[in-house]
Amino acid sequence: MKIKISNGTILTPFRAIKNGTVVVENGQIVGVHEGFVDVSDAEEIDAQGQYISPGFIDIHVHGGGGADFMDGTEEAFLTVAELHARFGTTALVPTTLTAEKEDLLHTLDVYEKAHRRNTNGAAFLGIHLEGPYFALSQRGAQDPRYIRNPDPAEYEEILHYSSSIVRWSAAPELEGAIPFGQRLRQKGILAAIAHTDAYYDDVLAAYENGYSLVTHLYSAMSGVTRKNAFRYAGVIESSYLLDLDVEIIGDGIHLPAPLLQFVYKFKGPDRTALITDAMRGAGMPEGESVLGSLKNGLPVIIEDGVAKLPDRTSFAGSVATFDRLVRNMITMANVPLLDAVRMASTTPARIMGVSDRKGSLAKGKDADVVIFDENINVGMTMVGGKVIYKK
């Protein structure tokens, strides 16, 4: 089956091709052309002068559409994938919350079943375990009942249980966290720094032993700290000093405009991935909700475009969709469109090790395509050559 997408501006990592044409065959891109090209026997999609972009890749997302991956059902996984596809996400990494081992194993089981059924939503790239190895002082909205130090007996059991884990976030200053990072790298799993009170020396040790990404920069992590009158650099400063990748929640609330600008200026689009970190409230009305599983999750309230703990002392995850992230980077942080799209596609693809098949519009890559207007309103989402959403 051939598809021709034309009459739009194609966004590549390095340039915009006006009046370009993308040709798709059997789920892959077989040509990216300047100008109109004739393709026999092809279904034609008219971009109507809008942007033709690589699909957005969300490497940290918990839920949406009223469902959460911790609900433990295949339907919840599929609901989240379909909700986010409506807003331009063509691939995502389902993310857990801190939980008992049994709940994590169950989530891995359900993921593998849902993965086989997921034909109408954003593609799954593997599971991200966020926790439970965190600093209690930086738990944010993570449930303190389940926070603990890395236990080799536990994490080896989980690693042997499933081959679907592609990323695991932990606090590097905890006892056992360095050998844990080494083990993840041995397994080819991305080790990320998260929910942490680490100092620079802790982060440096983590960087030298397998950790390569900082989870939701600025959220639930240490900055400059004083101890016995002396100042110490925290995770935030370490993220800028070391060649670590960072991800940011670009909802405009977790990070206000000056911090979005700061990250862009000093880390740049090639080291910064946009994430939604969305919980079940994404795409839903404001009001009461639950973070994590409906069975034993935390009650939260959605207001002002973000999820909060009921006492409003902390954010409890975002309710952003990916179109909002890209729009915010352009309108709030003054980031050029091509760079904003790179932070939404090319960079997360590289971080997750899938840039050979995803993250840009190029010959031989998966036909993951989004069409949107100048205000980043999504009109069409295509995953693997299949149109799964059309406005």
Stockholm file with secondary structure:
# STOCKHOLM 1.0

chainA/1-391         MKIKISNGTILTPFRAIKNGTVVVENGQIVGVHEGFVDVSDAEEIDAQGQYISPGFIDIHVHGGGGADFMDGTEEAFLTVAELHARFGTTALVPTTLTAEKEDLLHTLDVYEKAHRRNTNGAAFLGIHLEGPYFALSQRGAQDPRYIRNPDPAEYEEILHYSSSIVRWSAAPELEGAIPFGQRLRQKGILAAIAHTDAYYDDVLAAYENGYSLVTHLYSAMSGVTRKNAFRYAGVIESSYLLDLDVEIIGDGIHLPAPLLQFVYKFKGPDRTALITDAMRGAGMPEGESVLGSLKNGLPVIIEDGVAKLPDRTSFAGSVATFDRLVRNMITMANVPLLDAVRMASTTPARIMGVSDRKGSLAKGKDADVVIFDENINVGMTMVGGKVIYKK
#=GR chainA/1-391 SS CEEEEEEEEEECSSCEEEEEEEEEETTEEEEEESSCCCCTTEEEEECTTCEEEECEEEEEECEETTEEGGGCCHHHHHHHHHHHHTTTEEEEEEBCCSCCHHHHHHHHHHHHHHHHHCCSSCEECCEEEECSSCCGGGCTTSCGGGCCCCCHHHHHHHHHHCSCEEEEEECTTSTTHHHHHHHHHHTTCEEEECSBCCBHHHHHHHHTTTEEEETTTTTTBCCSEEETTEEECBHHHHHHHTTCEEEEECSSSSSCHHHHHHHHHHHCTTTEEEECCBCTTTTSCSEEEEESCTTTCEEEEEETTEEECTTSSSEEEECCCHHHHHHHHHHTSCCCHHHHHHHHTHHHHHHTTCTTTSSSCCTTSBCCEEEECTTCCEEEEEETTEEEEEC
#=GC SS_cons         CEEEEEEEEEECSSCEEEEEEEEEETTEEEEEESSCCCCTTEEEEECTTCEEEECEEEEEECEETTEEGGGCCHHHHHHHHHHHHTTTEEEEEEBCCSCCHHHHHHHHHHHHHHHHHCCSSCEECCEEEECSSCCGGGCTTSCGGGCCCCCHHHHHHHHHHCSCEEEEEECTTSTTHHHHHHHHHHTTCEEEECSBCCBHHHHHHHHTTTEEEETTTTTTBCCSEEETTEEECBHHHHHHHTTCEEEEECSSSSSCHHHHHHHHHHHCTTTEEEECCBCTTTTSCSEEEEESCTTTCEEEEEETTEEECTTSSSEEEECCCHHHHHHHHHHTSCCCHHHHHHHHTHHHHHHTTCTTTSSSCCTTSBCCEEEECTTCCEEEEEETTEEEEEC
//
